[in-house]
Amino acid sequence: MNLIIDIGNTVAKIAVFKDKDIVEIFYDSNQTLECLSDICAKYAVEKAIVATVIDLNERVSAQLKSLPVSLLWLNEKTLLPVENLYETPETLGYDRMAAVVGAYEQFPGKDILVIDAGTCITYEFIDAAGRYHGGNISPGVQMRFRALHEFTGRLPLVLREGRRLPLGSDTDTAMREGVLKGMEYEISGYITAMKHKYPELLVFLTGGDDFSFDTNLKSIIFADRFLVLKGLNRILNYNNDRI
């Protein structure tokens, strides 16, 4: 079995895979990783991969060093099952690449746009030949709400949940609809533009934020919350096959 450790900005996601299938997923603090020992006691883990977007503290580093299996650290030197055309691979967030790998494993030979809606919204493109071209980074939903509040003198901090109107009738509804509709139009605009250039384009939506909106492009959109975990599992298997 494979142990996949995805350390994000707000939480750590840890998954156990058997071949390509998810057996169980755990959520833990990215400052402790307390559940690692229990997972290894429960499952016969054979190999592991860790990917992080934060600097690890001593406690987490010790937890990882104590794992009873060999550990692959994902970085710019890690072998990938796709071609990476990014000009600065050392600055490329692992989650961006892992999501692309996860999508391409499911639909090899297809042009794919991966949209990951989390702390930030990222847009990644891989072509039918398996070449990752790069992508764009945009503020996520909470970042947009906080920016409106923190960079103005009087606008309040509005929650995503609440009353919605086509046009806001007060400050709360105006801000909420402005943020959420703005993101909807942004995402739809990316899909439409890429679809025009790549007519057979497929789109994957992943990440912690859910977006439901009306579009005539729904037939080409696949939702997969665990795309990054699947991509990390694919990268681990790809490297293990070459050891």
GUBADO-354455 format. One record per atom (N, C-alpha, C): residue number from 0; atom name; x negated, y, z negated. Coordinates in steps of 0.02 Angstrom, whole numbers. Layout:
N
R   i at     xx     yy     zz
R NUM CA      X      Y      Z
...
***
This chain:
243
R   i at     xx     yy     zz
R   0  N    -42    -60      0
R   0 CA      0      0      0
R   0  C    -43     63      0
R   1  N    -17    117     28
R   1 CA    -52    180     32
R   1  C    -24    230    -19
R   2  N    -69    268    -49
R   2 CA    -49    321    -96
R   2  C    -63    388    -62
R   3  N    -11    428    -54
R   3 CA    -16    493    -20
R   3  C     -6    548    -72
R   4  N    -55    592    -78
R   4 CA    -53    645   -128
R   4  C    -54    712    -93
R   5  N      1    747    -95
R   5 CA     11    811    -61
R   5  C     18    865   -113
R   6  N    -35    905   -124
R   6 CA    -36    956   -176
R   6  C    -21   1023   -144
R   7  N     39   1048   -157
R   7 CA     61   1110   -126
R   7  C     54   1170   -172
R   8  N     80   1227   -150
R   8 CA     75   1288   -188
R   8  C    117   1287   -252
R   9  N    172   1250   -252
R   9 CA    217   1251   -309
R   9  C    224   1183   -343
R  10  N    214   1129   -307
R  10 CA    225   1062   -334
R  10  C    181   1013   -297
R  11  N    168    956   -330
R  11 CA    132    901   -297
R  11  C    182    847   -279
R  12  N    180    825   -217
R  12 CA    221    769   -194
R  12  C    176    709   -185
R  13  N    196    653   -215
R  13 CA    156    592   -212
R  13  C    200    536   -186
R  14  N    177    502   -135
R  14 CA    217    450   -103
R  14  C    178    385    -99
R  15  N    215    330   -104
R  15 CA    187    264    -92
R  15  C    216    238    -27
R  16  N    172    218     19
R  16 CA    193    191     84
R  16  C    174    118     89
R  17  N    216     81    123
R  17 CA    198     14    145
R  17  C    201     16    221
R  18  N    143     11    252
R  18 CA    137     21    324
R  18  C    162     92    341
R  19  N    215     98    381
R  19 CA    241    164    399
R  19  C    300    186    357
R  20  N    321    144    311
R  20 CA    383    157    274
R  20  C    370    184    204
R  21  N    410    234    185
R  21 CA    406    262    118
R  21  C    439    214     69
R  22  N    402    196     17
R  22 CA    428    153    -36
R  22  C    459    194    -91
R  23  N    423    246   -113
R  23 CA    448    289   -166
R  23  C    411    356   -164
R  24  N    446    409   -184
R  24 CA    417    476   -186
R  24  C    423    503   -257
R  25  N    369    535   -280
R  25 CA    367    565   -346
R  25  C    350    639   -340
R  26  N    377    679   -387
R  26 CA    362    750   -389
R  26  C    329    765   -456
R  27  N    273    800   -455
R  27 CA    235    812   -516
R  27  C    206    883   -514
R  28  N    183    906   -571
R  28 CA    150    971   -575
R  28  C     85    969   -536
R  29  N     72   1022   -497
R  29 CA      9   1025   -461
R  29  C    -49   1043   -507
R  30  N    -34   1052   -571
R  30 CA    -87   1068   -620
R  30  C   -105   1008   -664
R  31  N    -69    951   -656
R  31 CA    -82    894   -701
R  31  C    -88    827   -665
R  32  N    -42    814   -618
R  32 CA    -38    748   -585
R  32  C    -34    691   -637
R  33  N      8    701   -687
R  33 CA     13    653   -741
R  33  C     38    585   -720
R  34  N     77    581   -667
R  34 CA    109    518   -649
R  34  C     63    471   -610
R  35  N      3    492   -593
R  35 CA    -40    450   -551
R  35  C    -55    382   -582
R  36  N    -71    381   -647
R  36 CA    -88    317   -679
R  36  C    -29    270   -680
R  37  N     31    297   -691
R  37 CA     91    254   -691
R  37  C    105    226   -622
R  38  N     94    267   -570
R  38 CA    105    243   -502
R  38  C     58    186   -485
R  39  N     -5    195   -503
R  39 CA    -55    143   -487
R  39  C    -43     80   -528
R  40  N    -12     87   -587
R  40 CA      5     28   -627
R  40  C     66     -8   -597
R  41  N    110     30   -565
R  41 CA    171      1   -538
R  41  C    161    -31   -470
R  42  N    117     -1   -429
R  42 CA    107    -25   -360
R  42  C     35    -46   -348
R  43  N     27    -95   -305
R  43 CA    -39   -120   -286
R  43  C    -68    -74   -231
R  44  N    -92    -16   -251
R  44 CA   -118     33   -204
R  44  C   -186      9   -179
R  45  N   -195     13   -113
R  45 CA   -258    -10    -82
R  45  C   -302     49    -60
R  46  N   -272    104    -40
R  46 CA   -310    162    -19
R  46  C   -267    224    -28
R  47  N   -301    283    -28
R  47 CA   -265    344    -43
R  47  C   -294    402     -4
R  48  N   -253    453      5
R  48 CA   -274    515     37
R  48  C   -248    573     -5
R  49  N   -288    625    -11
R  49 CA   -266    685    -47
R  49  C   -276    745     -2
R  50  N   -226    789     -3
R  50 CA   -230    852     35
R  50  C   -204    906    -11
R  51  N   -239    961    -14
R  51 CA   -220   1015    -60
R  51  C   -228   1083    -27
R  52  N   -183   1129    -45
R  52 CA   -187   1198    -21
R  52  C   -209   1244    -78
R  53  N   -222   1216   -137
R  53 CA   -244   1256   -194
R  53  C   -311   1230   -219
R  54  N   -346   1271   -258
R  54 CA   -407   1248   -291
R  54  C   -386   1206   -352
R  55  N   -416   1148   -359
R  55 CA   -396   1102   -411
R  55  C   -432   1118   -477
R  56  N   -394   1112   -532
R  56 CA   -425   1123   -597
R  56  C   -460   1059   -620
R  57  N   -494   1062   -676
R  57 CA   -533   1005   -700
R  57  C   -489    946   -717
R  58  N   -430    958   -743
R  58 CA   -386    904   -762
R  58  C   -364    863   -701
R  59  N   -344    898   -649
R  59 CA   -322    864   -588
R  59  C   -381    828   -555
R  60  N   -438    860   -553
R  60 CA   -497    829   -523
R  60  C   -514    764   -560
R  61  N   -508    765   -625
R  61 CA   -523    705   -664
R  61  C   -473    650   -649
R  62  N   -410    668   -642
R  62 CA   -358    619   -625
R  62  C   -374    585   -559
R  63  N   -394    624   -510
R  63 CA   -409    596   -445
R  63  C   -471    552   -446
R  64  N   -522    573   -484
R  64 CA   -583    534   -488
R  64  C   -572    467   -522
R  65  N   -520    464   -564
R  65 CA   -507    402   -601
R  65  C   -465    351   -562
R  66  N   -445    369   -502
R  66 CA   -405    323   -461
R  66  C   -445    259   -448
R  67  N   -412    201   -451
R  67 CA   -448    138   -442
R  67  C   -460    118   -370
R  68  N   -448    164   -323
R  68 CA   -457    149   -252
R  68  C   -498    204   -219
R  69  N   -524    190   -160
R  69 CA   -561    240   -122
R  69  C   -513    296   -101
R  70  N   -539    357   -100
R  70 CA   -497    416    -88
R  70  C   -524    454    -28
R  71  N   -480    467     21
R  71 CA   -498    507     79
R  71  C   -474    579     67
R  72  N   -521    627     69
R  72 CA   -503    697     62
R  72  C   -493    727    132
R  73  N   -434    754    144
R  73 CA   -420    783    209
R  73  C   -453    852    214
R  74  N   -496    860    264
R  74 CA   -528    924    277
R  74  C   -540    930    352
R  75  N   -578    981    372
R  75 CA   -587    994    444
R  75  C   -630    940    478
R  76  N   -664    898    439
R  76 CA   -705    846    467
R  76  C   -670    779    472
R  77  N   -610    774    445
R  77 CA   -573    712    446
R  77  C   -552    694    517
R  78  N   -561    631    536
R  78 CA   -540    609    602
R  78  C   -464    612    607
R  79  N   -441    635    665
R  79 CA   -369    643    676
R  79  C   -347    603    737
R  80  N   -285    578    737
R  80 CA   -259    541    794
R  80  C   -233    586    851
R  81  N   -244    651    844
R  81 CA   -227    699    897
R  81  C   -287    744    909
R  82  N   -287    780    965
R  82 CA   -342    826    980
R  82  C   -326    894    951
R  83  N   -371    922    912
R  83 CA   -361    985    878
R  83  C   -395   1041    918
R  84  N   -356   1086    948
R  84 CA   -383   1142    986
R  84  C   -387   1206    946
R  85  N   -372   1204    882
R  85 CA   -374   1263    839
R  85  C   -446   1289    836
R  86  N   -455   1354    844
R  86 CA   -523   1382    849
R  86  C   -560   1383    782
R  87  N   -523   1384    727
R  87 CA   -555   1384    661
R  87  C   -525   1328    618
R  88  N   -542   1266    632
R  88 CA   -512   1209    596
R  88  C   -524   1212    521
R  89  N   -577   1245    500
R  89 CA   -591   1249    428
R  89  C   -540   1293    391
R  90  N   -503   1335    428
R  90 CA   -452   1377    396
R  90  C   -382   1351    407
R  91  N   -375   1295    442
R  91 CA   -309   1268    458
R  91  C   -280   1231    398
R  92  N   -222   1252    375
R  92 CA   -189   1218    319
R  92  C   -174   1146    336
R  93  N   -192   1101    290
R  93 CA   -183   1030    303
R  93  C   -110   1013    317
R  94  N    -63   1048    285
R  94 CA      8   1033    293
R  94  C     30   1047    365
R  95  N      0   1097    396
R  95 CA     17   1112    465
R  95  C     -3   1055    512
R  96  N    -64   1031    504
R  96 CA    -88    976    546
R  96  C    -52    911    530
R  97  N    -41    897    466
R  97 CA     -8    834    447
R  97  C     63    831    476
R  98  N     99    887    474
R  98 CA    167    888    502
R  98  C    166    872    577
R  99  N    118    901    612
R  99 CA    112    888    684
R  99  C     97    814    697
R 100  N     51    786    658
R 100 CA     33    715    666
R 100  C     94    671    651
R 101  N    132    688    599
R 101 CA    192    650    583
R 101  C    244    651    637
R 102  N    253    709    669
R 102 CA    302    714    723
R 102  C    279    677    785
R 103  N    214    684    802
R 103 CA    189    652    863
R 103  C    188    576    857
R 104  N    179    552    796
R 104 CA    182    479    787
R 104  C    251    451    804
R 105  N    302    490    790
R 105 CA    371    467    804
R 105  C    389    475    877
R 106  N    361    525    911
R 106 CA    377    537    981
R 106  C    313    550   1021
R 107  N    271    499   1028
R 107 CA    209    509   1068
R 107  C    227    524   1140
R 108  N    187    565   1172
R 108 CA    199    582   1242
R 108  C    252    634   1252
R 109  N    272    670   1199
R 109 CA    322    722   1204
R 109  C    293    789   1182
R 110  N    317    843   1213
R 110 CA    302    910   1189
R 110  C    344    923   1127
R 111  N    311    944   1072
R 111 CA    346    950   1008
R 111  C    330   1016    974
R 112  N    382   1049    950
R 112 CA    375   1108    907
R 112  C    395   1087    837
R 113  N    350   1096    788
R 113 CA    364   1080    719
R 113  C    374   1145    680
R 114  N    432   1151    646
R 114 CA    447   1210    606
R 114  C    451   1187    533
R 115  N    405   1213    493
R 115 CA    401   1193    422
R 115  C    422   1254    380
R 116  N    479   1248    347
R 116 CA    506   1304    307
R 116  C    494   1291    233
R 117  N    442   1321    207
R 117 CA    425   1315    137
R 117  C    409   1383    108
R 118  N    354   1388     71
R 118 CA    332   1453     46
R 118  C    323   1501    105
R 119  N    294   1477    158
R 119 CA    293   1512    223
R 119  C    330   1470    274
R 120  N    348   1501    329
R 120 CA    375   1464    386
R 120  C    319   1458    437
R 121  N    304   1397    457
R 121 CA    252   1387    507
R 121  C    283   1356    570
R 122  N    255   1376    626
R 122 CA    276   1351    691
R 122  C    215   1321    725
R 123  N    218   1256    739
R 123 CA    161   1220    767
R 123  C    181   1185    832
R 124  N    135   1185    881
R 124 CA    150   1154    945
R 124  C     98   1102    963
R 125  N    121   1043    982
R 125 CA     78    991   1009
R 125  C    108    969   1076
R 126  N     65    963   1127
R 126 CA     92    947   1193
R 126  C     97    871   1204
R 127  N    124    853   1261
R 127 CA    136    782   1275
R 127  C     73    741   1279
R 128  N     16    773   1290
R 128 CA    -48    738   1293
R 128  C    -80    730   1224
R 129  N    -46    752   1172
R 129 CA    -73    745   1105
R 129  C   -123    798   1087
R 130  N   -117    858   1116
R 130 CA   -163    913   1101
R 130  C   -126    965   1059
R 131  N   -153    977    999
R 131 CA   -123   1027    955
R 131  C   -151   1095    974
R 132  N   -107   1140    994
R 132 CA   -127   1206   1020
R 132  C   -132   1259    966
R 133  N   -101   1248    909
R 133 CA   -100   1298    856
R 133  C    -28   1318    841
R 134  N    -20   1374    808
R 134 CA     47   1396    791
R 134  C     47   1463    756
R 135  N    103   1481    727
R 135 CA    111   1545    694
R 135  C    135   1536    622
R 136  N    122   1587    581
R 136 CA    141   1586    511
R 136  C    184   1647    496
R 137  N    240   1636    462
R 137 CA    287   1689    447
R 137  C    307   1684    373
R 138  N    330   1738    342
R 138 CA    352   1734    272
R 138  C    412   1687    263
R 139  N    412   1650    208
R 139 CA    468   1607    191
R 139  C    525   1646    159
R 140  N    579   1611    143
R 140 CA    639   1645    120
R 140  C    628   1682     54
R 141  N    597   1650      5
R 141 CA    587   1683    -59
R 141  C    538   1741    -53
R 142  N    488   1733    -10
R 142 CA    440   1786      1
R 142  C    474   1848     30
R 143  N    523   1838     73
R 143 CA    558   1894    104
R 143  C    601   1931     52
R 144  N    636   1892     12
R 144 CA    677   1924    -40
R 144  C    633   1963    -89
R 145  N    578   1933   -110
R 145 CA    533   1967   -157
R 145  C    502   2029   -127
R 146  N    483   2026    -62
R 146 CA    453   2084    -30
R 146  C    501   2143    -27
R 147  N    564   2130    -13
R 147 CA    612   2184    -11
R 147  C    618   2219    -79
R 148  N    612   2179   -131
R 148 CA    617   2207   -198
R 148  C    553   2242   -220
R 149  N    496   2209   -209
R 149 CA    433   2233   -236
R 149  C    402   2291   -196
R 150  N    420   2296   -132
R 150 CA    390   2349    -91
R 150  C    438   2407    -79
R 151  N    491   2410   -118
R 151 CA    537   2467   -115
R 151  C    549   2491   -186
R 152  N    577   2551   -191
R 152 CA    588   2580   -257
R 152  C    652   2558   -291
R 153  N    704   2542   -252
R 153 CA    769   2531   -282
R 153  C    804   2467   -262
R 154  N    779   2432   -212
R 154 CA    814   2371   -192
R 154  C    805   2317   -245
R 155  N    859   2282   -263
R 155 CA    855   2231   -316
R 155  C    825   2166   -289
R 156  N    809   2121   -334
R 156 CA    788   2053   -315
R 156  C    852   2012   -307
R 157  N    867   1994   -246
R 157 CA    930   1959   -230
R 157  C    917   1885   -224
R 158  N    963   1845   -248
R 158 CA    959   1773   -242
R 158  C    985   1751   -174
R 159  N    958   1695   -150
R 159 CA    982   1668    -86
R 159  C   1054   1646    -92
R 160  N   1072   1615   -148
R 160 CA   1140   1592   -158
R 160  C   1185   1651   -175
R 161  N   1244   1652   -145
R 161 CA   1291   1705   -158
R 161  C   1335   1720    -98
R 162  N   1374   1772   -105
R 162 CA   1422   1790    -52
R 162  C   1386   1810     11
R 163  N   1413   1787     68
R 163 CA   1385   1805    133
R 163  C   1439   1833    177
R 164  N   1422   1886    213
R 164 CA   1468   1919    260
R 164  C   1431   1932    324
R 165  N   1466   1933    381
R 165 CA   1432   1948    445
R 165  C   1392   2013    442
R 166  N   1422   2064    410
R 166 CA   1388   2127    397
R 166  C   1397   2143    323
R 167  N   1342   2155    288
R 167 CA   1346   2166    216
R 167  C   1390   2225    198
R 168  N   1430   2216    145
R 168 CA   1474   2269    122
R 168  C   1447   2302     58
R 169  N   1392   2275     31
R 169 CA   1358   2305    -26
R 169  C   1284   2287    -20
R 170  N   1243   2311    -66
R 170 CA   1171   2300    -59
R 170  C   1153   2226    -61
R 171  N   1183   2188   -107
R 171 CA   1167   2117   -113
R 171  C   1182   2079    -49
R 172  N   1243   2089    -21
R 172 CA   1261   2052     39
R 172  C   1222   2076     99
R 173  N   1205   2141    101
R 173 CA   1165   2167    156
R 173  C   1095   2137    157
R 174  N   1065   2131     98
R 174 CA    999   2102     94
R 174  C   1000   2027    107
R 175  N   1049   1993     78
R 175 CA   1053   1920     86
R 175  C   1063   1903    160
R 176  N   1110   1937    192
R 176 CA   1123   1922    262
R 176  C   1065   1944    307
R 177  N   1033   1999    288
R 177 CA    976   2021    327
R 177  C    920   1971    327
R 178  N    905   1944    268
R 178 CA    852   1894    264
R 178  C    871   1829    299
R 179  N    930   1803    283
R 179 CA    948   1736    309
R 179  C    963   1738    383
R 180  N    997   1790    406
R 180 CA   1010   1795    478
R 180  C    945   1810    516
R 181  N    903   1850    485
R 181 CA    839   1864    518
R 181  C    799   1801    528
R 182  N    798   1757    478
R 182 CA    763   1694    485
R 182  C    796   1649    537
R 183  N    863   1648    537
R 183 CA    899   1608    587
R 183  C    881   1631    657
R 184  N    883   1696    670
R 184 CA    868   1722    736
R 184  C    794   1710    754
R 185  N    750   1715    705
R 185 CA    680   1702    717
R 185  C    669   1630    739
R 186  N    697   1583    702
R 186 CA    688   1512    718
R 186  C    719   1496    785
R 187  N    780   1520    797
R 187 CA    814   1507    861
R 187  C    774   1538    918
R 188  N    745   1596    907
R 188 CA    706   1629    959
R 188  C    644   1589    978
R 189  N    609   1562    929
R 189 CA    551   1520    943
R 189  C    571   1460    984
R 190  N    625   1427    962
R 190 CA    647   1367    997
R 190  C    666   1383   1069
R 191  N    703   1436   1079
R 191 CA    725   1455   1146
R 191  C    666   1471   1192
R 192  N    618   1509   1166
R 192 CA    559   1528   1206
R 192  C    517   1467   1224
R 193  N    506   1422   1176
R 193 CA    466   1363   1190
R 193  C    503   1315   1236
R 194  N    569   1311   1228
R 194 CA    609   1268   1272
R 194  C    606   1293   1344
R 195  N    603   1358   1353
R 195 CA    599   1386   1421
R 195  C    533   1366   1454
R 196  N    479   1364   1415
R 196 CA    413   1346   1443
R 196  C    404   1271   1448
R 197  N    433   1234   1401
R 197 CA    427   1161   1400
R 197  C    498   1131   1399
R 198  N    528   1119   1456
R 198 CA    598   1099   1460
R 198  C    615   1036   1421
R 199  N    567    990   1413
R 199 CA    580    927   1377
R 199  C    561    932   1303
R 200  N    555    992   1278
R 200 CA    533   1003   1209
R 200  C    578    969   1158
R 201  N    546    939   1107
R 201 CA    581    916   1047
R 201  C    561    960    989
R 202  N    606    967    940
R 202 CA    594   1011    883
R 202  C    604    972    818
R 203  N    556    979    773
R 203 CA    562    950    706
R 203  C    568   1006    655
R 204  N    617   1001    611
R 204 CA    624   1046    554
R 204  C    605   1008    491
R 205  N    562   1037    451
R 205 CA    541   1005    389
R 205  C    530   1059    336
R 206  N    511   1038    276
R 206 CA    498   1086    223
R 206  C    551   1086    170
R 207  N    541   1127    119
R 207 CA    585   1128     61
R 207  C    649   1167     71
R 208  N    651   1212    120
R 208 CA    711   1253    131
R 208  C    754   1223    186
R 209  N    819   1219    172
R 209 CA    866   1193    221
R 209  C    897   1251    260
R 210  N    903   1243    326
R 210 CA    933   1294    367
R 210  C    987   1262    411
R 211  N   1047   1286    403
R 211 CA   1103   1262    444
R 211  C   1129   1322    482
R 212  N   1125   1319    548
R 212 CA   1150   1374    587
R 212  C   1174   1349    654
R 213  N   1219   1387    683
R 213 CA   1249   1368    747
R 213  C   1200   1381    804
R 214  N   1190   1331    845
R 214 CA   1148   1338    903
R 214  C   1166   1285    954
R 215  N   1157   1301   1017
R 215 CA   1170   1252   1069
R 215  C   1110   1207   1080
R 216  N   1060   1213   1037
R 216 CA    999   1173   1044
R 216  C    995   1116    994
R 217  N   1049   1103    958
R 217 CA   1046   1054    904
R 217  C   1029    984    929
R 218  N   1043    970    992
R 218 CA   1031    902   1017
R 218  C    957    885   1021
R 219  N    913    935   1018
R 219 CA    841    922   1023
R 219  C    806    931    956
R 220  N    845    943    902
R 220 CA    816    957    837
R 220  C    822    896    791
R 221  N    766    878    760
R 221 CA    764    823    712
R 221  C    744    851    644
R 222  N    782    835    592
R 222 CA    766    856    525
R 222  C    730    800    488
R 223  N    673    815    458
R 223 CA    634    765    423
R 223  C    597    799    365
R 224  N    623    793    305
R 224 CA    594    827    247
R 224  C    526    799    228
R 225  N    512    738    250
R 225 CA    450    705    229
R 225  C    399    700    285
R 226  N    402    745    332
R 226 CA    359    742    391
R 226  C    285    748    372
R 227  N    268    792    325
R 227 CA    199    801    305
R 227  C    172    737    272
R 228  N    212    706    229
R 228 CA    191    644    197
R 228  C    179    589    249
R 229  N    223    585    298
R 229 CA    215    535    351
R 229  C    152    548    392
R 230  N    139    612    405
R 230 CA     78    629    442
R 230  C     15    612    403
R 231  N     16    625    338
R 231 CA    -42    607    297
R 231  C    -53    532    296
R 232  N      1    494    293
R 232 CA     -4    421    295
R 232  C    -34    398    361
R 233  N    -13    429    415
R 233 CA    -40    412    481
R 233  C   -114    427    485
R 234  N   -135    484    458
R 234 CA   -206    503    458
R 234  C   -247    454    416
R 235  N   -220    434    359
R 235 CA   -255    386    317
R 235  C   -265    320    354
R 236  N   -212    295    385
R 236 CA   -217    231    422
R 236  C   -264    238    481
R 237  N   -263    294    514
R 237 CA   -307    305    572
R 237  C   -380    301    552
R 238  N   -396    332    495
R 238 CA   -465    330    470
R 238  C   -484    262    444
R 239  N   -438    229    411
R 239 CA   -453    163    383
R 239  C   -468    113    439
R 240  N   -433    119    494
R 240 CA   -444     74    551
R 240  C   -513     83    583
R 241  N   -544    140    567
R 241 CA   -609    155    597
R 241  C   -668    149    549
R 242  N   -653    125    489
R 242 CA   -707    114    441
R 242  C   -742     47    455
***
